[in-house]
Amino acid sequence: MKKVFIIYFILLKFLIFSQEVLLTVESSYYSVNVSSKLELDYIEEVLDSLNNGFEAEIFFEFRLYEKASGFLSFLGDRLLIEEKSYYIAEIDIFEKTYIITTNEKEVFTYDTEAEFIKNFFEIDSNLLYSDLWDDEKEYYVLARIQLNHVKLVPPLDLISLFYSTGIITDWAEIKLNGND
């Protein structure tokens, strides 16, 4: 009974803090341009944790699928491309600037809180390519965002099992046609 309660508690933690992803997709021949933004009321907690000396991290995940059709459609849709990006944010207390480091080790600094919020919570464009594009088939894009307002290092990350340090969104979906 105790194990079931702990599993229920962990699942409940993720369900309570789910948020929405604003997803826009533009497709052209052989490419899909994806923009994703996290809309939430969580900004104050991120800023508070940064002001307390912690780092925050956000993960963006995109998947491009080909819709299955015909006799073998029961096997599921075909994953063509999957891209993952993340940002790590911190504050330089001496220069009073916000710093974002990307998964490609690029570093961006922002002097104002508004600039930081705009650039941390969204990816303006993430280009996905496919040489497998067919005008006769249907495609769709899925996007999901995970935000951790406090980045914990092992073994302290075990705290996140019992205390919420972030959110994870549901998958957002936009359908495409091969001839778009």
Sequence and secondary structure as in RCSB ss.txt:
>XXXX:A:sequence
MKKVFIIYFILLKFLIFSQEVLLTVESSYYSVNVSSKLELDYIEEVLDSLNNGFEAEIFFEFRLYEKASGFLSFL
GDRLLIEEKSYYIAEIDIFEKTYIITTNEKEVFTYDTEAEFIKNFFEIDSNLLYSDLWDDEKEYYVLARIQLNHV
KLVPPLDLISLFYSTGIITDWAEIKLNGND
>XXXX:A:secstr
 HHHHHHHHHHHHHHHT  EEEEEEEEETTEEEEEEEEE S HHHHHHHHHTT  EEEEEEEEEEE   STTGGG
  EEEEEEEEEEEEEEETTTTEEEEEETT  EEEESSHHHHHHHHSEEEEEEEE TT  TTSEEEEEEEEEEESS
   TTGGGGGGTS  EEE   EEEEEETT 
